[in-house]
Each structure stands twice: as structure tokens, then as C-alpha cells.
Amino acid sequence: MSSRVITFGNFKGGTGKTTTSTMVGIELARRNLKTLLVDLDPQGNATNLYLKTKENVDNEIVSFNKTLMAGIKDQDLSQTIINILPNLDVLPSSADFSLYPRFMETVSGNYNERVWYFSKLLKEFKETYDYILIDIPPTISLITDSALYASDYCVIVLQTQERSLQGAEAFINYMQEQVIDTFKAPTLDLIGILPVLLKNGAPVDNSTLEVAKELFGKENIFDITIKNMERLKRYDVTGVMFKDQFDHAVQNVYENVATEMISRIGAIENG
């Protein structure tokens, strides 16, 4: 069966998109679902977190000789893939990926064709993986357009603050008006909006969450809410750890996120 391609998005930075995509990727892999994370952010935060995670697990420092941008220029992404854990691979990004829009101008003078290009490169992996997860920068750009066009689904990661709420609303409108209506994305659909609390139990967070339910519809908000967890912040420095009760607590949260995500996809596909 062809893989499901999922982008994690919001036009507000710092909402937890990268954390969510990487942690969900680990959870899917632990379920023996073959998973590829595609890092389309030139900052490479997802790539760095995964490489540190591999070092924790295998005691192996990994560097990559071929970047995602180099693979795109060669029209072959297979040589750029790095295995992180059993059933989990990453297409790693680095600073040179910021040149992607400029490079695509040399490929085609037609913007729509530039948007469609990346989805063609991903096709070679569609029968290899159960899930392909895409992490993107919080910008309106060819990178975002290409990711969404190539995706079957999108999860909006909503940090419970006003700017993130505005970013989520803008992202959903952009998906519909540009990616679906203009670029004719063939399969793109919204899985739901995943709330991430800025501060556990804070009135502003609760108020923002209620506004989101009114704005987007309660049925479109994930039942699970990710609470503020200090251990997650440490992972940016150390990579994901699998050592103690605090690590297990984090993994349990994303186990629930993955379960609900899969359930929501099933509901969409079953009508």
C-alpha cells in the first residue's frame, strides 16, 4: 500500500512542529511502521535532533556526505537517506537547502511546475514506507508549497497563544486557497489541529484553546493536548533519550498523539 504523507505546519514559528513530527516519527517506528522523516527546513533542527538520538542509541556519531539539496540536484534522494532507529529514516536538511527556491527557477519558469517537482522525487519512496512525515519552516515559500502539494494530510500544531492561533488560521486558509484551489493538490486534507500548551493550566492557554474550538470546530481539534514538558526541551540538546520515567512519560504522550492521528486518518479514509 502506498505510504501516507503528512506535513506538520503553522505559519508561526516555535509552536512545536519539529518536536511533534520527530516524536511522532519515533512512535510510528516503534509500532513497526516504516517511517521516513523529510526535513525541509534549512535550519535542520529535525535532522540534528535525530542524529543526536542515533548517537544516544548506537553510540555512533553520524555525519552525512550528501545533503538533501545535492540529492535534489541529482534527481535522486535515495543516497541522502540516513537510518536513525529500526524502521525510522531521515532525509536530512542543512543550510544549503535554503537555495532550493533559487535552484528551482533554473528547472522551470512555471511556478506550478516548481511546486509539483518535489512530489515527483518522493514517489520512489511511496511503496517503501508506511508513513512519510514532512517538517517545514513557518513561511510562505516554494518549500511550503512543495511539501503541502506532495502531502496527503496535514496536522496543524497550535501553541496556545494568540500569534500561533493566527498562524494556524492563516495556514488553513492558505492550504485551501492556494495549495488545493490554485496548485490543485490531489489529495491534501486536514487531519486536525493539535494543541500544545504554552503553560500548563494557565488561563490564557485555556482561553485560546476554547477560541480555537469555536473558530475551527471542536471536531477538528485533537482530543489530546500536549502539556509543557521540560524533558522535551532537553532533547534539543541531547537528542531523544529512552532512559528513565521522564523519558517514558514523554513517549506515552506521543503514543497517544500517534494513536489519535491514525484514528483520524482512518475516519477520513472511511468516509
BASEZA-964545 format. One line per 3 residues: number of its first residue (from 1); their letters; for each residue x negated, z, y of C-alpha. Coordinates in pm, whole numbers, always signed. Each point is the difference from the previous one (the first is absolute). Last residue first. Example, Ala and Ser with C-alpha at 12.3 -4.5 7.8 and 13.67 -1.06 7.14 Angstrom:
2 = sa = -1367/+714/-106 ~ +137/+66/-344
This chain:
271 = gne = +1579/+485/+845 ~ -226/+70/-294 ~ -308/-103/+195
268 = iag = +81/+227/+293 ~ +83/+299/-220 ~ -317/-53/-204
265 = irs = -210/-9/+317 ~ +161/+327/+109 ~ -82/+162/-335
262 = ime = -361/-119/+17 ~ -35/+148/+348 ~ +169/+322/-107
259 = tav = -242/+49/-289 ~ -300/-97/+212 ~ +92/+255/+268
256 = ney = +60/+268/-264 ~ -343/-60/-154 ~ -128/+0/+355
253 = vnq = +111/+360/+45 ~ -131/+105/-341 ~ -341/-146/+87
250 = vah = -22/+216/+311 ~ +88/+314/-198 ~ -255/-94/-269
247 = dfq = -273/-23/+262 ~ +99/+342/+131 ~ +8/+142/-353
244 = dkf = -358/-107/-69 ~ -233/-284/-92 ~ +135/-354/+31
241 = mvg = -159/-103/+329 ~ +82/-299/+219 ~ -289/-106/+223
238 = tvd = -216/+261/+168 ~ +35/-73/+370 ~ +342/-165/+20
235 = yrk = +100/+220/-294 ~ -35/+310/+217 ~ +299/-102/+211
232 = lre = +214/-21/-314 ~ -97/+355/-94 ~ +153/+130/+323
229 = mnk = +349/-103/-107 ~ +271/-78/+258 ~ +317/-67/-194
226 = iti = +98/-332/-152 ~ +378/-36/+1 ~ +180/-105/-317
223 = dfi = +350/-145/+25 ~ -143/-319/+146 ~ +194/-121/+304
220 = nek = +195/-326/-36 ~ +315/+170/-132 ~ +8/+224/+307
217 = gfl = +43/-302/+226 ~ -274/-140/+224 ~ +89/+151/+336
214 = eka = +208/+298/-114 ~ -245/+96/-274 ~ -291/-52/+240
211 = vel = +164/+228/+259 ~ +32/+270/-265 ~ -369/-36/-90
208 = tsn = -99/+21/+366 ~ +198/+323/+39 ~ -161/+156/-307
205 = dvp = -345/-91/+125 ~ +74/+130/+351 ~ +133/+327/-144
202 = agn = -323/+63/-195 ~ +53/+85/-368 ~ -331/-144/-119
199 = kll = -186/-169/+282 ~ -55/-377/+25 ~ +235/-54/-292
196 = vpl = -31/-333/-181 ~ +329/-183/-52 ~ +11/-302/-234
193 = igi = +228/-280/+121 ~ +146/-222/-267 ~ -57/-278/-250
190 = ldl = +42/-268/+266 ~ +11/-360/-123 ~ -234/-301/+11
187 = tpa = +65/-267/-264 ~ -44/-349/+147 ~ -152/+78/+340
184 = kft = +152/-274/+217 ~ -261/+15/+280 ~ +267/+12/+270
181 = div = +295/+190/-151 ~ -186/+215/-255 ~ -334/+69/+168
178 = qeq = +111/-29/+360 ~ +350/+138/+57 ~ +38/+211/-313
175 = myn = -347/+146/-39 ~ -36/+37/+377 ~ +322/+201/+23
172 = ifa = -124/+229/-278 ~ -339/+45/+168 ~ +154/+70/+342
169 = eag = +220/+273/-148 ~ -296/+152/-185 ~ -219/-5/+310
166 = qls = +274/+165/+206 ~ +29/+274/-263 ~ -378/+35/-4
163 = req = +2/+42/+376 ~ +275/+263/-17 ~ -158/+224/-264
160 = tql = +76/+63/-366 ~ -257/-230/-156 ~ +181/-295/-149
157 = viv = -159/-210/-273 ~ +204/-320/-36 ~ -11/-126/-358
154 = cyd = +10/-378/-36 ~ +100/-226/-286 ~ -64/-336/-164
151 = say = -312/-54/+205 ~ -200/-315/+77 ~ +183/-60/+328
148 = las = -50/+365/+92 ~ -375/-15/-56 ~ -46/-330/+183
145 = dti = +202/+113/+303 ~ -193/+327/+18 ~ -336/-179/-10
142 = lsi = +120/-273/+238 ~ +60/+274/+253 ~ +249/+256/+125
139 = tpp = -199/+317/-51 ~ +6/+322/-201 ~ -278/-112/-239
136 = idi = +101/-90/-357 ~ -14/+156/-346 ~ +137/-222/-277
133 = liy = +107/+119/-345 ~ +2/-238/-297 ~ +196/+139/-294
130 = dyt = +30/-101/-366 ~ -327/-190/+16 ~ -142/-303/-181
127 = ekf = +292/-244/+29 ~ +7/+7/+381 ~ -377/+6/+32
124 = ekl = -62/-375/+37 ~ +287/-17/+247 ~ -182/+214/+255
121 = lks = -188/-298/+144 ~ +328/-187/+58 ~ +147/+304/+178
118 = fyw = -301/-6/+232 ~ +75/-352/+124 ~ +368/+39/+93
115 = vre = -68/+154/+341 ~ -263/-263/+81 ~ +250/-271/-96
112 = nyn = +252/+151/+239 ~ -259/-5/+278 ~ -65/-375/-34
109 = gsv = -346/-102/+117 ~ -134/+74/-346 ~ -321/+117/-166
106 = tem = -212/+29/+314 ~ +261/+224/+165 ~ -9/+205/-319
103 = frp = -357/+103/+77 ~ +104/+145/+337 ~ +283/+198/-159
100 = yls = -233/+130/-275 ~ -287/+107/+228 ~ +115/+365/-11
97 = fda = -78/-26/-371 ~ -368/+29/+95 ~ +45/+374/+53
94 = ssp = +57/+72/-368 ~ +277/-35/-256 ~ -5/+61/-372
91 = lvd = +237/-161/-251 ~ +57/+314/-205 ~ +59/+67/-368
88 = lnp = +199/+262/-192 ~ +97/-16/-370 ~ -279/+243/-100
85 = lin = -156/+114/+327 ~ -182/-173/+285 ~ -66/-356/-120
82 = iit = -135/-224/+275 ~ +140/-348/+73 ~ -207/-235/+218
79 = qsl = -76/-260/-266 ~ +370/-65/-65 ~ +79/-87/+361
76 = dqd = -76/-372/-28 ~ +68/-237/+289 ~ -371/+21/+87
73 = kig = +85/+90/+361 ~ +254/+249/-130 ~ -257/+157/-230
70 = aml = -244/+39/+289 ~ +272/+172/+206 ~ +76/+236/-288
67 = tkn = -365/+100/-8 ~ -256/-92/-260 ~ -291/+224/-94
64 = fsv = +200/+316/-35 ~ -150/+346/-5 ~ +77/+264/-258
61 = ien = -148/+346/-36 ~ +71/+123/-351 ~ +80/+355/-102
58 = dvn = +283/-153/-201 ~ +294/+202/+133 ~ -132/+121/+334
55 = ekt = -184/-327/+72 ~ +316/-193/-83 ~ +188/+213/+251
52 = kly = -263/-71/+266 ~ +47/-373/-62 ~ +378/+47/+21
49 = lnt = -13/+180/+333 ~ -238/-257/+145 ~ +220/-291/-108
46 = ang = +314/+161/+139 ~ -177/+61/+332 ~ -133/-356/+22
43 = qpd = +8/-22/+379 ~ +68/-373/-42 ~ +344/+91/-143
40 = ldv = +112/-243/-270 ~ -85/+233/-290 ~ +167/-143/-311
37 = llt = +72/+270/-257 ~ +34/-135/-352 ~ +196/+184/-269
34 = kln = +33/-26/-376 ~ +278/+241/-92 ~ -133/+250/-252
31 = rra = +197/+280/+167 ~ -327/+136/+144 ~ -43/-339/+167
28 = lei = +332/+41/+180 ~ -110/+344/+123 ~ -334/-128/+130
25 = gvm = +169/-285/+187 ~ +255/+242/+147 ~ -291/+205/+135
22 = tst = -169/-305/+151 ~ +317/-144/+158 ~ +113/+335/+137
19 = ttk = -334/+101/+148 ~ -39/-343/+158 ~ +346/+4/+154
16 = gtg = -25/+361/+120 ~ +141/-33/+352 ~ -334/-33/+177
13 = gkf = +80/-328/+172 ~ +348/-94/+122 ~ +114/-352/-94
10 = ngf = +109/+128/-340 ~ -76/-138/-346 ~ -64/+36/-371
7 = tiv = +7/-341/-170 ~ +127/-41/-357 ~ -64/-287/-245
4 = rss = +184/+26/-331 ~ -190/-164/-283 ~ +131/-294/-200
1 = m = +123/+80/-350
